[in-house]
Amino acid sequence: MTATMQPGTPEKPRSTAGLGRTAGRGASTTLVGQLIRIGVQLGGIVVLGRLLDPSDYGLVASVAAIIGVGEVLRNFGLSSAAIQVRDLSRHQKDNLFWINSLIGLALMLLAVLFSPLIATLYGDDRLVLLTQVLAGTFLLNGLATQFRADLNRNFHFVALAGSEIGAQVGGLFVGIVMALNGFGYWALAGQQISQGILTIIILIPVTTWFPGWYHRAAPMRHLIVFGSNLAGTQLLGYASRNTDTIVIGATLGAGPLGLYNRAFQLLLLPLNQINGPSTRVALPVLARLQDDPPKYDRFILLGQTIMLHAVTIVLAFSCAQALPIISIALGSRWLGSAPIFQILAIAGFFEAAAYATYWVFLSKDATKQNLYFALTTRPLLVAFVLVGSLWGVYGVAAGYSIGVALIWPIGLWWISRVTDAPARAMFLAGVRAILGYGFATGVSWAAVQWIPIELPFARVALGGVALLAAIGLVMLIWPIFRRDVRSITQARNFLRSAKASKSGSPSVDIDTDQLSPARIPARTRTAGRTRLRIIRRLDRVVHGLAAASALPYLRDRAALQHATNQLRPFDLRAQRWHVLVAPPGEGNIGDQAMVEAFLENVEGPVQVLVRRPADVRIPTQHASRAHLVPIPHLIYGTGRVHRQAMALLAPVLDGARSLTVIGADIMDGAYSVRASSRRADVASLARSIGVEARILGFSWNGHANVGVRRSLARAGRMGTRLQLRDPVSSERARTDRFENVVDVADAVFAARTSCSLAVTEYLGATPARYAVVNASALVGRSFDQTTEYARIVTALLEAGLRVVLLPHVVRTSGDDAAACRAVFDRLAASGGLTDSGVVLVNRLLSPAEVRGLCAGADIVLTGRMHLAVQAMFHEVPAVALSTQGKVAGMMRLFDTQELCVEPGVGLAERMIPVALAVLAERESYRDRLAARLPEVQRLAALNFSGLPSATRSHSPALTAPSPTPHRQGPA
């Protein structure tokens, strides 16, 4: 899926809900992509191996072994830092791009400068120009690094795999053409350069992010520290892995090095095509599961098992049948590589086993320990290679394999000391794979010894059958090994059913199939709802009586006054700010939309008061002037922690130009009496110290708790603007004798952004006619709305429309994702799904994306009022469920009261005729909405009228609000 992040917005910690489903889809996509890449790379090895000599490969390998050190420095671990970090702003991504690019440029110039020294080391003048040409890969890869990281971080595995495959195919084509025309080793250089150029050309259009200029204010230290530790580790690893190449090239020449290089490349073929891409899937998932140890352990063990078995079965077959495979693939002149490859296959297995250890170091943010581990073990590998070089090329291969085999258990011991990863279980899984596949390798090798080498295809065929038979025998007699293999076949089901991590919280901008609800037993759901109803009733009684007495407000005012007296006098030359008391948010698109509407319509600095940083997010374009201020217990706290919240509120109000409370539907106590009273009291507290205050466009149900009514009435008497967002609510407020009532419309009608990316993501570039349908968890608690909505969706499909099921609120207290998925699953079970006729939105869209999605719809059917608002924002008719009278009031603004439908049993019978009537007169309805929308938008803009401009000033100007009546449609 395509992530949407407006310029500079910090990416908030992503929900781990459905993270397993994302990993499953990512693993499948990556596996398919890597199978294609293996095919392309294998084809390149076969074709170029027959067109070029071993010495050609030896020359290029000689250069690559040295300048490859610079490639590690060029990356500097910053791609992994960008993927692993939980919060990454747009400015930080821009900075990472420029850092990688400048390092790449500097290394390119250094490689060109030192090319004569490299040629002198190997005693071959041809390496001067070859080094200078290959140095261009530094700059090309530096430019591409953060584009790849962005796709990886946002789980865009399809785009990432596509870019790599496209560049690989293009580079191979260039290399083959050059080899056919007699360019020799220059064909390999041309392949690498063209692949780097094509990578950039493909990545830029498929990545939704494009770098801006460098931003000095963006915090980079933690990213640089993470990257530098990782770069040090990678540098040591690279040096130890390439010591063999340098030793062979410098002592034995390009010919033996070419044979060794081909053997090593055949070894790396399965390793790189499985290990690297699996890390792309595993690292972002494990980073988000690190606070959930049981699930982390399951995932790391499953990942290691998949990795070991996928790599080892390939290595086992290749090792047993190395002679016929090389004879078929490369020809008889490369047969000298076969015994080298068989020795290196041992190292290949332990390299694959060690990757899970590497995942643990990175996902647990233990890169410094990883560096210490590398400093301790990599010299050991270099020592074994140097000792082995005394026995020639075979000794080098043996030394390398022994060193890698020893490093693996040391790594497991190390992570057991510095993390809580299941090191013992990881070790036992590796031992089982060694024994099982080692036996199968021996059987496969022995089975073909009677067949002459001149019949390579016969040897390969019989060896493959023997290998599979041996593995089957091991599975039959060894239950634990059988369980390991079975876990691979069931990996997809495990990943798809993985539950959310307990530490996750919904986020507004999530690029995963994160909305898959955890299945909760019906008995548990019923008990939870009963308990919630009892708590709410007690809350209404106890806190209503307390609020009615005014004691909570008086206590808060005294605490605020005490905290204010402790502050230093505010510098009158300093710039003041607006204060916005945010709604609960935390997965509610409507709440996020109101916050964004405020920021889009108010200039100057803004401090947004929230419970937790994950409640809402600040869009990129406002990140420089708006900041989240967590005060967890301001609205919902009690006792000492709430008094401490007053101490945190004091400095915020001391420098405030205005205070705005987002009211919406949370001001009348229907959800929480204490929270509604507290919000009104916060406005009163601001007025008590001379700060202009208002409550942004809210609904009033007319049956509010007495304590809430008194709190809101006190706020009005003290000068707070009570801005009612529909005529029904304003009539009720005036009936309750509230002062300073201002008639407005919902603040979201004053929004100024819209984004069509979700349309392209879910419906394609040129979508057919479609309807947007939302099944609300809020109204579906008292009846079986799944059956009702299944009938509604079926009716829309029969009317010739595609249907987009859109969750609008995703949190534990109201999970639209569960409701929408239940409808989708019901349709699938009944056979009601046509090919792509119903689309389930599997992530929480941003408000701008919702508006863009609604803009192209023929009709919107919703149980959430703000989804109807965002549809009418684009003059699209919306049929909405009537709740607490707030929707009916909004519909009166457009004279479309007939589009309100009562929820409950028989919903389909009531909603389908209304929806079909709208579709039959769609243009008429659009004309009606278009005629009234300007007036509604004028009313919405009144939410922000009179707000101070947040410029330097002595004190806030207190002006009495002038009530503005609604222009109402017929009652």
PAZA-500678 format. One record per residue (C-alpha): residue in one letter; x, y, z. Coordinates in pm, whole numbers, plus 50000, padded with zeros to 5 digits. Last residue first. Layout:
# PAZA-500678
aXYZ;...
This chain:
# PAZA-500678
a462785218450964;p463295236550636;g466895247150573;q468645269450819;r470855299750774;h472385297651117;p472425328051342;t475655346451424;p476345355451786;s478735384551839;p481565374152061;a482755398552327;t486325408852276;l489155402152518;a492495412652372;p495295390752495;s498125408852668;h501235427952571;s501685416752213;r504075397751992;t502065381051718;a499795351051777;s497195363251525;p494475365851785;l491385344751705;g488475366551604;s487035341951357;f488235306051385;n484955287351424;l483425313651199;a485115295950906;a482625267350944;l479755291750900;r481255304450577;q481805268450468;v478145260950531;e477175291350327;p479405280750039;l478075244650060;r474415253650016;a474145255349636;a476745228149583;l474815204449808;r471605210249617;d473405206449283;r475015174049400;y471605161249501;s470155168949160;e473135152748991;r472655120849190;e468955117449128;a468825079749061;l471825074249286;v470115093349566;a466945072649525;l468995040749531;a470645051449858;v467325060650021;p465725027849911;i468725008150045;m468885025850382;r465505017250534;e465294980450440;a468994976450512;l468614991050861;g465864966350953;v467124962051308;g468834993451430;p470105026451298;e467775054751192;v468525069150851;c469365105450779;l469465113050404;e465885126050418;q467185155450620;t468815169450309;d468185206650348;f471945212550346;l472245228350691;r469415205950802;m471665176050734;m474035188151006;g471245188651261;a470085154051162;v473625141551212;k473815155751564;g470465141851673;q472055117751921;t472885093951633;s471245093851290;l472945070251050;a474275087850744;v473495088250372;a476075110750210;p475675130449889;v479005141849737;e479445179549723;h483195176549793;f482955187750158;m479745167650155;a481885136350162;q484135149450439;v481125158350651;a479555124050594;l482805107950710;h482655131451007;m479235118451106;r480215082051132;g477685054751052;t478265059550685;l476945055650334;v478785076750074;i477535081849719;d478815085249363;a482405085449489;g485225105849339;a485455131749616;c485015105649890;l488455091249830;g490055125649822;r488285135550141;v489455103550308;e493005109350185;a492975144550330;p491725130650661;s494595105350670;l493715069150605;l493725041650864;r494825010150688;n493164979850533;v490614996350309;l488424967150201;v487544967749832;v484364951549702;g483914945449330;s487504933349293;d486204902649110;t482704897649248;l482124892149616;g478694879149719;g479784843149749;s478124839950090;a481434835450273;a483044864350087;l480114887350163;r480264877950531;d484024883050532;f483684918250391;v480944927050639;a483044913850928;r486004933050789;c484044965250803;a482944959551164;a486414948951281;a487994979051109;d485315001551259;d486784993951602;g485105015351866;s486445014652222;t489514994452128;r490585018351855;v490105022051482;v487675049051374;h486825056551012;p487005021950859;l486215023250483;l484574995350284;v484915006249919;v482104993849697;r482134990949319;l478955003249163;g476654987848903;a473364989849093;e473694952849172;l476904960849356;l475074987649555;a472354963049650;t474944937449760;v476624963749976;i473314971150149;r472564934150205;a476004928650358;y475424960150562;e472334945450726;t473954911850792;t476944928450957;q474724953151144;d473474926351380;f471924948751643;s472724967751964;r476484971951931;g476494982551568;v476085019751632;l479605025551764;a481304998751555;s480465019251248;a480195001950912;n481425026950653;v480535024750285;v482115044249999;a480435040049661;y482095034549326;r482005042748958;a485015028448778;p488495039048881;t491025053848641;a494395053648823;g493585023349033;l490925016149294;y492795009849620;e496045028749582;t494865052749314;v491915063649524;a494065064749838;l496455088749665;s493695113849587;c494565139549853;s492485168749981;t493485199050182;r491845231650288;a489555222050573;a486795246950657;f484055220450638;v486115202350902;a485145228951156;d481545216951168;a479205245951109;v478815277251319;d476155293551539;v477725312251830;v476315308152182;n477765333952419;e475415324852704;f473755291552763;r470075292952855;d469385255052829;t466895263552553;r469705283152389;a471845251852387;r468995230952245;e468425255451962;s472155256051892;s472255218051873;v469425216251622;p470925244251414;d474295226951371;r477885232651478;l477435250351812;q480255274251903;l480235282252273;r482555312252288;t483975313652640;g483155346652812;m482895336853179;r479135331453147;g479725306652866;a482215286353068;r479805285853362;a477025272753135;l479345245353011;s480155234053365;r476495236253469;r475305215653174;v478025189653235;g476965185853598;v473295182953504;n474005154353262;a473075162452908;h469665156452762;g469625183752496;n471965165152264;w474515192852208;s476915191251916;f480235208951891;g482025234551674;l485155245251863;i484865255252226;r486255289852272;a488685308052497;e490465342052508;v493025341452787;g492465365053082;i493505343253377;s489965331753463;r489185328253091;a491765300453061;l490325283053366;s486845285253214;a488065268552896;v489705241153104;d486405237853294;a484485230352974;r486945203052890;r486805189853245;s483025187553240;s483085167252919;a485815144253052;r484035138653383;v480705131153220;s482195105752981;y480735092752655;a477345110352644;g478715137852864;d477535166352642;m480905179452526;i482295149152344;d480395151852016;a482595178051848;g484165199252126;i487715207852028;v488785231752304;t490445263452186;l492685285052403;s493995318652294;r497075340552310;a498815316452547;g502125323152723;d500855317553077;l498385291652955;v501145266952868;p503145275953178;a500105267553399;l499005235453225;l501875214953360;a501105225453719;m497425218153654;a498455183253540;q500135178353877;r496725184254035;h495365157053806;v498105133253917;r497315140154282;g493615132354267;t492045122953937;g493065121353573;y490855120753261;i491075156153125;l494445169253241;h495855135353334;p498105127953037;i499465162852973;p501345156552648;v502275188552462;l502265182652086;h503895209951879;a502775233451604;r505025259051434;s507635239251242;a505455208351212;h502655226951033;q503465216450676;t504285181650794;p500995173750955;i500975172251338;r499755139051466;v496975129351702;d496605105851998;a500065090251957;p501785117752158;r499655108152459;r496975126552654;v497065156552424;l497445194352444;v498335209852109;q500615240252134;v500235263251835;p502585289851698;g501135314251441;e498295312651194;v494935296051236;n492905280850953;e495015250950847;l495965242751206;f492305242251313;a491305220451017;e494155196451101;v492905191951457;m489355186951332;a490475160751078;q492435141551342;d489305138751554;g487295127051253;i489965101651154;n489805085151496;g492765062051563;e494015076951887;g491985108951874;p490865117552229;p490055153452127;a492785179952126;v492925210052356;l494425236352126;v496565264352268;h497525293852051;w500955308552104;r502725339552232;q505925353652088;a508355367952337;r508775405252394;l506395404452691;d508665379352865;f506325360153094;p506965366553463;r508665336653627;l506315309253731;q505505299454090;n502405321554095;t501055302453796;a501275269453985;h499275283554276;q496695298554041;l496355265753857;a495855246354180;a493245271554301;r491445270253968;d491465232353972;r489925231554320;l487255256654219;y486445236353907;p486185203654098;l483975220354365;a481455234454116;s478675214254289;a477225203353956;a480605188953863;a480585166254169;l477015154754108;g477835146653747;h481045129653850;v479255104854070;v476115098653865;r477525099253513;d480615079653610;l478505052853781;r476505049453462;r479655048053255;i481205021253473;i478094999653451;r477965003053073;l481644994253043;r481234962953256;t478354951553038;r480384958352725;g483354938552855;a481214909052957;t479574908152614;r482924910352434;t484424882752650;r481434860052588;a481674866752215;p485304855752205;i487664882552076;r489114879651729;a491934904751689;p490954930251433;s492824933051103;l493434970351073;q497184969151027;d497354958050669;t500264981450655;d501185017250545;i499985035850847;d499385072850865;v496955080451142;s498425058351404;p496875032151623;s498765022651934;g501054993251981;s502504982552312;k500324952052356;s501474939252021;a498594931651791;k497734896151709;a499404874351448;s496804856451236;r498264864650896;l501814856851009;f500834823251152;n498824813650845;r501704822950614;a504204804050828;q502244771450809;t504454755350545;i507524767650731;s506204754551063;r505844720350900;v509584719350832;d510374726851195;r507814701551319;r509354674651101;f512774682651251;i511224678451595;p509564645651496;w512764628851368;i512094594951199;l509734606350924;m511234640650877;v514684625250833;l513274600950577;g511614629050384;i514894648350379;a516634617450241;a513994613249970;l514294649849874;l518094646949843;a517914614349646;v515474629649398;g517744659849351;g520814638049308;l519064616849047;a518164647448839;v521504665048882;r523504633748798;a521404626948490;f521844662748373;p525614661048423;l526194630348202;e529874635148119;i530554634048492;p529934596448474;i527154581948696;w528324557548970;q528934586149216;v525384598149182;a523714584449500;a526694592049722;w526354629649679;s522584629649742;v522964607650051;g525724629350192;t523704660950139;a520634645250305;f522674636850616;g524014672250634;y520474685250580;g519184668750895;l522274673451111;i522874710051026;a519144718851040;r518784703251384;v521874721751506;g520444754851385;a517134749551566;l519064740651883;f521064773151864;m517944794551812;a516244777952109;r519274785952323;a519414822052201;p515774830452279;a516274868552274;d516364886152613;t519264908552516;v522894915452621;r524114881852750;s522004859052531;i522974880852235;w526644872452296;w526134835052337;l524294834352005;g527114853751839;i529744829951977;p527714800951841;w527864816351487;i531484828951494;l532954793851502;a531304783051175;v532374815751006;g536024809351097;i535934773150982;s534414783050647;y536984810650581;g539884788050670;a538574760950436;a538174785150146;v541654799550202;g543114764450224;y541494755349895;v543044786049729;g546534778249847;w547664758450151;l549454787250326;s546324807950253;g544594788550531;v546564806850798;l545564840250649;v541924829750621;f541844816750980;a543364849251108;v540854870350917;l538004850651074;l539384855851424;p539844892951351;r536084893051284;t535164878951625;t536014904951889;l535584937151693;a532414922551541;f530934915351884;y531884950252003;l530114964851698;n527044943551761;q527064955652119;k526994991251987;t524224981351747;a522004969452031;d518804986751918;k516854954751996;s515834952551630;l519424956551512;f521174931651743;v518334906451714;w518284907951335;y522064901451328;t521554870251539;a518924858951288;y521494864451013;a523984841651184;a522194810151069;a522464820950705;e526204827850739;f526514794150915;f525024776450616;g527084795550365;a530334788450550;i529784751250500;a528954758050135;l532444773550104;i534064739050096;q531724726449824;f532214758849628;i535984754849625;p535574718749512;a533424730349219;s535394761349109;g537964740848914;l535084729548693;w535024764548535;r536604754648201;s533974727148166;g531044750448115;l529384776748328;a525874764448405;i525884728048302;s529424720048419;i528904740948731;i525774720848818;p527404687448728;l530404693548960;a528544710149249;q525984682349293;a526304675749667;c527164712049745;s524414726249527;f521804702849677;a522814710750033;l523184747949958;v519644750149821;i518214729850111;t520244751150349;v518984784750232;a515254778250262;h515684756550572;l517844781350760;m515844812350667;i512454797150743;t513704784551078;q515354817751161;g512174836851081;l510064812951287;l512424816251581;i512534854251550;f508734856551520;r507954833851812;d510484851652033;y509104885851942;k505584873752014;p506564862752362;p508764893552421;d506244921052332;d508274953252368;q510574943452079;l507574937551852;r507844970151657;a511544965551580;l510814929151497;v508414939751221;p510714966251073;l513664941551078;a511914909950953;v510644921150612;r513764939050494;t515874912450666;s514144886350453;p515274906250148;g518954904150253;n519004867650359;i517104852550067;q518654866449747;n521934874049919;l522384838750055;p521004819649757;l523374836849510;l526144842549765;l527434806949727;l527414809449349;q529284842349388;f531874825349610;a532464798049357;r532724823849077;n535144844749286;y537334814749364;l537644806148995;g538334842648905;l540864845449188;p542704815349047;g543004833848712;a543544869448844;g546754862349035;l547964838049302;t549494860849566;a547724894849540;g544454881549403;i544314852449648;v545054874349951;i542684901949841;t539824877649779;d540354859150108;t540454891750305;n537074899750157;r534814884950425;s536924898350712;a537004933450569;y533304932850496;g532434921350845;l534654947651002;l533064974350785;q529594961150862;t530214963751236;g531634998751203;a528715008550983;l526284995251244;n527865016151517;s527965046251286;g524355041451181;f522945040351533;v525045070151639;i524125089451323;l520425082251375;h520565092351743;r522405124551657;m520135135751375;p517675159951536;a516265182751259;a517275219251308;r519945218651038;h517505209650763;y519135198950433;w517055206550127;g514135185250012;p514125148549926;f511295132049733;w508825108749905;t506055089249735;t508615064849594;v507665048249263;p508775078149049;i512245081749208;l513035044649240;i512985035748869;i515505061548744;i517635056549054;t517865018949000;l518485023648628;i521635043848699;g522985018048946;q522264989248707;s524005007848426;i527155011848636;q527234975448750;q526634960248407;g529134983648242;a531834971848484;l531034935448405;a531124942648031;w534424961048079;y535934927348172;g535764916547810;f534524943647571;g534214918647284;n530884929147133;l529054899647283;a530374910047626;m529044945447581;v525594932947485;i525604908547777;g526574935648026;v523934960147900;f521224933647924;l522394924048272;g522114960348384;g518574963148248;v517474930548412;q518994941148746;a517464975848729;g514004961748663;i514374935048931;e515494960149192;s512764985149113;g510094958249112;a511224943949445;l511014978049609;a507674986449450;v506184953349562;f507774955549907;h506204988849995;f506364981050370;n506655017750469;r510155013650608;n511284993850302;l509985019150050;d511625047350247;a514865027550286;r515095021949911;f514675059049843;q517145065550125;t519925045649958;a519415055749594;l521595087049586;g524395069849774;n524145040049539;l524755062249237;l527535081849406;f529475051249517;t528745032849190;g530805059049008;a533945044049162;l533535015348915;v534855037848637;q537895050148833;t538725014948949;l538635001648591;l540835030648475;v543585022148722;l542984984348725;r544464979648380;d547884988048525;d548134953648690;g550584947048977;y547834938749229;l548894964149490;t550174988149220;a546754989149053;i545154997649387;l547725025249441;p547005039849096;s543255040849180;f543845062049490;l542515095149353;v539605079249165;a538615060049477;l538845091849686;l536615110849442;m533995083349451;l534245082049829;a533475119149856;l530475116349623;g529065086549812;i529525104350145;l527725134449998;s524825112749879;n524455093950206;i524465126150408;w522095143150165;f519565115150182;l519815112550560;n519085149750586;d515935146850377;k514795117250587;q515355137650903;h513325166250757;r510445142750674;s510375130651032;l511275095751152;d509795080851468;r510145043151537;v513755040251421;q514575006951254;i514035015850889;a515855049450881;a518675035151093;s518965005450857;s519445029250564;l521815050350773;g524285022150843;f527105043550698;n525825035450345;r528875051750189;l531155036250451;v530005001550347;e530505010849981;g533965024350064;v535024989950180;g533704977049847;i536454997249685;i538914970549791;a537164937549711;a535494952749407;v538814961149242;s540194925649265;a536754911149181;v536724930748854;l540114917148754;g539294881548863;y536024881348669;d537934889448352;s540604863848446;p537954836548463;d537174843448095;l533994859047958;l531224848147720;r530324814647879;g530274828648231;l528344858648100;v525454836447992;v525374812648289;i526044838748557;g523524862548400;g520874835548388;l521534827948752;q521154864848832;v517874867348642;g516474835548794;i517604845449141;r515994879549088;i512704863348988;l512794840949294;q513664871749495;g510594890249378;v508324860749458;l509874857649804;t509654895049867;t505974895849781;s505264865650000;a507324879550288;g505644913450257;r502174897950261;g503044877350566;a504824906350733;t501804928650678;r499504901850817;g501794898251116;l501614935351173;g497854931751198;a497854955551490;t501434966251544;s500425002451518;r503075025551392;p505025049151605;k504495083651454;e506015094651127;p507045130451189;t505525152750926;g508125170450715;p506275170750385;q502945152450401;m503165115550452;t500985092050257;a501905055750247;t501085035149941;m500005000050000;
